Amino acid sequence: MGKLTGKTALVTGSSRGMGRATAVRLAREGALVAVHYATGRDAAEETVTTIEGEGGSAFTIQAELGMPGDVHELFLGLAAGLKERTGGTDLHILINNAGRMGGLSVEDTTPEAFDRLMAVNAKAPFFLIQRALANMPDGGRIINISSGLTHFANPDEIAYAMTKGAVEQLALHFAKLLGPRGITVNTVAPGITRNSNPAFDIPAAVEQMAGLSAFNGVGEPEDIADVVAFLAGEDACWITGSFVDASGGTLLG
Ligand code: NDP
């Protein structure tokens, strides 16, 4: 029996990247996982196929975050998927992983682009937590994915880093609010982690990115999934409101 047997989990943005690795890892521990995506339906279904291939359980839900009605739409899909499989709508674990990079210079950051980034990366996680609390039993887990860029200067990602700075506030304040219910709320901050960005296909670029880490490597999605899985489990019941540096030592300078 896995450590998360009998638990249900929602991983936003788990069609690919570290969201997918996290969904697979939580399912391996026994959780029933809702694999959320915005546009990558085939990729999300691939995540479910991988989970089922390992004997786990998962289903997909689609909702584009950062749009009016996003959270409502997501929870309609979530409630239907949970009800069908468990007979109820309890959600024990929420992983706020979905996010977009800015990739915009200061000059190119328009008010519209800024608002969009903030809506997806920071506003949506707040309202997802607000909505999830109605379905979350005592002892639940909330984990928000931030970025090492809240502690490491990069002038090309100021707006993005601001969104992640906002995300980090969620753990501080919600942890205090939800402590009496035994619900923990933590932040995980990855460093550069392999995803489908074409930069990871260029050896010279990878070497340069690797040089930022104390281990001289880029993170793998599974490295982050392992940290999230620990925080999602019973062994982490005494950790709440924390900032977990999962940057491979990048923040050591
Ligand atoms: P990817 O770029 O590989 O995947 C992003 C995921 O988020 C996809 O599943 C995507 O869905 C989903 N998503 C993006 N925008 C939206 C939206 N508007 N609504 C709903 N879903 C959306 O992600 P990574 O694995 O690289 O990153 C995951 C998290 O980690 C993000 O929050 C990111 O900011 C953070 N991070 C990443 C780092 C890295 O180096 N990779 C470093 C530090 C932090 P779909 O494909 O269906 O559109």
Residues whose N, C-alpha, C, O or C-beta is under 5 A from the ligand:
A	BS01	NDP	G13 S14 S15 R16 G17 M18 G19 H36 Y37 A38 T39 G40 A63 E64 L65 G66 N97 A98 G99 R100 V120 I145 S146 S147 G148 P190 G191 I192 T193 N195 S196
